Amino acid sequence: MIFYGLEKSSLIEWPGKVSAVLFVGGCNFRCQFCYNRDLVLNYFKLPKISEEKILRFLKSRKELIDGVMITGGETLAFDEKPKIPNSKSQNSLIDFIKKVKKMGFGVGIETNGSNPDALQKLIEEKLIDFVAMDVKAPLGLKSQVPNPKFQIPKYEELTGVKVDLEKIKRSIELIKNSGLDYEFRTTVAPLLSEEDILEIANELKGVKKFVLQVFRPVDTLINPRLAKMKFLNQEDLEKIGQKIKNYFEKFEIRG
């Protein structure tokens, strides 16, 4: 398996753990607010990091990190015919995780929830210890445009692609019932309103942990115009948080 980024130590991606973060290339979504533009659109042009190099690095850090967090891109987006041989396939991911687990590390993944079959396999085979799922938008609302003829699901407005919302819902249920440590995250991008956040919170009501992430207007966004748009800031989210924090066992605003 080939990776396109390595963060040697992080306290953020897997809360409560010191983790190495591995970045896979490619994603089936085109979220306008995504700040990993090159990993999504141009990953095949980025420097490659081989599986062997990653495993050597992990061996050298055995006493310093608790686990490995795999993110992207989209961890569970598999091309039937990868552009780069063995770059990312279900078998290569599973084989890699097994090697990491054999070394004694915990493994966590971040996913957009679009591939519940792959997620279920990882859960059933006890290959992951933590999962973070990004919930991009309300599942039931449509985009707010004047002409109803042009309304699309809010999820598709945010992700820029057609989305099978039943798969997203199935992934949410799989994670909720997995017995794993987990969290659901929503990045509060400019296209999301307070109403949208309240709707997402209501849809996720009762989950173990929900995190609102403050949008970062960086220059590597897929849609750079969003950096100049108005968005809900930390203070706004604190006010929204007062309305929804009791919906969850744990609630957090992450800057």
C-alpha positions as semicolon CSV with decimal commas, in nm:
position;residue;x (nm);y (nm);z (nm)
1;M;0,000;0,000;0,000
2;I;0,120;0,351;-0,082
3;F;0,071;0,660;0,136
4;Y;0,104;1,028;0,050
5;G;0,166;1,184;0,386
6;L;0,288;1,107;0,737
7;E;0,243;1,311;1,053
8;K;0,480;1,152;1,300
9;S;0,289;1,244;1,614
10;S;-0,055;1,390;1,683
11;L;-0,277;1,440;1,987
12;I;-0,575;1,557;1,781
13;E;-0,676;1,292;1,529
14;W;-0,732;1,022;1,793
15;P;-0,835;1,203;2,113
16;G;-0,664;1,070;2,422
17;K;-0,398;0,888;2,221
18;V;-0,062;0,979;2,074
19;S;-0,092;0,864;1,714
20;A;0,101;0,866;1,392
21;V;-0,123;0,990;1,112
22;L;-0,107;0,834;0,765
23;F;-0,266;0,999;0,462
24;V;-0,404;0,798;0,173
25;G;-0,464;0,958;-0,165
26;G;-0,790;1,004;-0,350
27;C;-1,149;1,062;-0,242
28;N;-1,492;0,998;-0,391
29;F;-1,623;1,329;-0,252
30;R;-1,536;1,680;-0,367
31;C;-1,621;1,876;-0,055
32;Q;-1,583;2,245;-0,132
33;F;-1,443;2,315;0,215
34;C;-1,184;2,036;0,209
35;Y;-0,835;2,173;0,281
36;N;-0,651;1,865;0,149
37;R;-0,702;1,961;-0,215
38;D;-0,391;1,791;-0,350
39;L;-0,462;1,467;-0,162
40;V;-0,807;1,457;-0,321
41;L;-0,739;1,582;-0,674
42;N;-0,368;1,538;-0,742
43;Y;-0,247;1,267;-0,506
44;F;-0,080;1,070;-0,787
45;K;0,159;1,366;-0,834
46;L;0,262;1,376;-0,469
47;P;0,571;1,205;-0,323
48;K;0,493;0,846;-0,235
49;I;0,567;0,679;0,097
50;S;0,593;0,302;0,077
51;E;0,434;0,063;0,321
52;E;0,779;-0,071;0,407
53;K;0,903;0,276;0,504
54;I;0,596;0,332;0,722
55;L;0,644;-0,001;0,900
56;R;1,012;0,076;0,965
57;F;0,914;0,414;1,109
58;L;0,650;0,258;1,335
59;K;0,899;0,002;1,463
60;S;1,132;0,288;1,563
61;R;0,850;0,467;1,752
62;K;0,707;0,166;1,935
63;E;0,757;0,321;2,280
64;L;0,645;0,670;2,178
65;I;0,305;0,633;2,010
66;D;-0,013;0,448;2,101
67;G;-0,158;0,392;1,760
68;V;-0,190;0,473;1,393
69;M;-0,465;0,690;1,247
70;I;-0,539;0,645;0,876
71;T;-0,702;0,939;0,703
72;G;-0,697;1,105;0,363
73;G;-0,840;1,167;0,118
74;E;-1,091;0,897;0,198
75;T;-0,961;0,588;0,374
76;L;-1,235;0,359;0,240
77;A;-1,264;0,489;-0,118
78;F;-1,135;0,204;-0,330
79;D;-1,082;0,229;-0,705
80;E;-1,169;-0,087;-0,895
81;K;-0,868;-0,011;-1,113
82;P;-0,633;0,209;-0,910
83;K;-0,438;0,466;-1,112
84;I;-0,125;0,352;-0,930
85;P;-0,078;-0,026;-0,886
86;N;-0,152;-0,137;-0,529
87;S;-0,200;0,225;-0,422
88;K;-0,526;0,169;-0,237
89;S;-0,743;-0,140;-0,249
90;Q;-0,951;-0,311;0,014
91;N;-0,709;-0,605;0,037
92;S;-0,399;-0,386;0,059
93;L;-0,557;-0,175;0,335
94;I;-0,660;-0,482;0,535
95;D;-0,319;-0,644;0,491
96;F;-0,147;-0,325;0,606
97;I;-0,370;-0,289;0,912
98;K;-0,303;-0,650;1,010
99;K;0,073;-0,582;1,001
100;V;0,029;-0,271;1,217
101;K;-0,188;-0,457;1,467
102;K;0,067;-0,738;1,485
103;M;0,324;-0,479;1,593
104;G;0,103;-0,395;1,890
105;F;-0,041;-0,062;1,778
106;G;-0,402;0,039;1,789
107;V;-0,554;0,145;1,456
108;G;-0,806;0,419;1,390
109;I;-0,961;0,542;1,066
110;E;-1,133;0,855;0,949
111;T;-1,408;0,809;0,690
112;N;-1,688;0,993;0,513
113;G;-1,917;0,693;0,561
114;S;-1,981;0,626;0,192
115;N;-1,856;0,265;0,200
116;P;-2,042;0,086;0,483
117;D;-1,952;-0,258;0,345
118;A;-1,579;-0,193;0,390
119;L;-1,644;-0,034;0,729
120;Q;-1,844;-0,336;0,842
121;K;-1,564;-0,572;0,738
122;L;-1,308;-0,378;0,941
123;I;-1,538;-0,380;1,244
124;E;-1,632;-0,747;1,217
125;E;-1,270;-0,858;1,177
126;K;-1,170;-0,641;1,477
127;L;-0,913;-0,454;1,271
128;I;-0,989;-0,106;1,404
129;D;-1,008;0,038;1,755
130;F;-1,136;0,387;1,680
131;V;-1,337;0,545;1,400
132;A;-1,409;0,910;1,325
133;M;-1,682;0,980;1,071
134;D;-1,732;1,317;0,906
135;V;-2,098;1,408;0,875
136;K;-2,097;1,674;0,607
137;A;-2,453;1,809;0,621
138;P;-2,807;1,729;0,733
139;L;-2,932;1,406;0,580
140;G;-3,287;1,527;0,528
141;L;-3,257;1,888;0,410
142;K;-3,221;2,030;0,060
143;S;-3,015;2,324;-0,061
144;Q;-3,172;2,664;-0,011
145;V;-3,208;2,814;-0,359
146;P;-3,498;3,028;-0,481
147;N;-3,610;2,791;-0,756
148;P;-3,733;2,452;-0,621
149;K;-3,647;2,293;-0,956
150;F;-3,278;2,334;-0,880
151;Q;-3,281;2,217;-0,521
152;I;-3,057;1,922;-0,442
153;P;-2,991;1,739;-0,116
154;K;-2,782;1,956;0,114
155;Y;-2,535;1,669;0,139
156;E;-2,470;1,686;-0,235
157;E;-2,431;2,063;-0,227
158;L;-2,155;2,027;0,033
159;T;-1,981;1,723;-0,116
160;G;-2,008;1,821;-0,484
161;V;-2,116;1,470;-0,593
162;K;-2,419;1,241;-0,593
163;V;-2,440;1,073;-0,253
164;D;-2,624;0,757;-0,152
165;L;-2,761;0,885;0,178
166;E;-2,876;0,536;0,278
167;K;-2,510;0,432;0,284
168;I;-2,427;0,730;0,504
169;K;-2,708;0,636;0,742
170;R;-2,595;0,274;0,749
171;S;-2,240;0,376;0,838
172;I;-2,370;0,590;1,124
173;E;-2,565;0,294;1,263
174;L;-2,268;0,058;1,221
175;I;-2,045;0,292;1,418
176;K;-2,303;0,355;1,690
177;N;-2,348;-0,018;1,747
178;S;-1,985;-0,123;1,697
179;G;-1,871;-0,111;2,059
180;L;-1,567;0,086;1,940
181;D;-1,440;0,419;2,059
182;Y;-1,575;0,669;1,805
183;E;-1,675;1,024;1,729
184;F;-1,881;1,198;1,464
185;R;-1,747;1,529;1,333
186;T;-1,898;1,816;1,136
187;T;-1,683;2,094;0,992
188;V;-1,895;2,407;1,003
189;A;-1,823;2,536;0,654
190;P;-1,966;2,860;0,509
191;L;-2,247;2,670;0,335
192;L;-2,382;2,541;0,667
193;S;-2,625;2,751;0,871
194;E;-2,725;2,728;1,236
195;E;-3,041;2,550;1,119
196;D;-2,826;2,292;0,943
197;I;-2,615;2,229;1,253
198;L;-2,923;2,188;1,471
199;E;-3,065;1,941;1,219
200;I;-2,742;1,736;1,213
201;A;-2,737;1,731;1,593
202;N;-3,096;1,612;1,602
203;E;-3,020;1,334;1,350
204;L;-2,722;1,218;1,559
205;K;-2,895;1,262;1,894
206;G;-2,781;0,998;2,142
207;V;-2,442;0,915;1,986
208;K;-2,145;0,883;2,219
209;K;-1,954;1,188;2,093
210;F;-2,018;1,473;1,851
211;V;-1,760;1,733;1,753
212;L;-1,813;2,063;1,575
213;Q;-1,498;2,170;1,393
214;V;-1,435;2,537;1,323
215;F;-1,381;2,604;0,952
216;R;-1,029;2,709;0,851
217;P;-1,016;2,952;0,554
218;V;-0,682;2,827;0,422
219;D;-0,551;2,866;0,067
220;T;-0,559;2,492;-0,012
221;L;-0,939;2,457;-0,020
222;I;-1,098;2,271;-0,310
223;N;-1,315;2,581;-0,357
224;P;-1,088;2,874;-0,258
225;R;-1,381;3,118;-0,283
226;L;-1,515;2,976;0,043
227;A;-1,222;3,136;0,226
228;K;-1,377;3,477;0,158
229;M;-1,732;3,381;0,259
230;K;-1,892;3,445;0,596
231;F;-1,902;3,142;0,825
232;L;-2,000;3,055;1,181
233;N;-1,708;3,131;1,413
234;Q;-1,605;2,994;1,750
235;E;-1,840;3,228;1,938
236;D;-2,134;3,129;1,716
237;L;-2,061;2,762;1,774
238;E;-2,042;2,812;2,150
239;K;-2,400;2,947;2,140
240;I;-2,519;2,657;1,924
241;G;-2,338;2,418;2,154
242;Q;-2,547;2,531;2,449
243;K;-2,856;2,413;2,260
244;I;-2,729;2,069;2,163
245;K;-2,463;1,961;2,415
246;N;-2,708;1,751;2,616
247;Y;-2,797;1,544;2,309
248;F;-2,469;1,355;2,344
249;E;-2,259;1,177;2,606
250;K;-1,969;1,400;2,499
251;F;-1,977;1,721;2,296
252;E;-1,681;1,928;2,184
253;I;-1,599;2,233;1,975
254;R;-1,261;2,189;1,809
255;G;-1,080;2,493;1,677
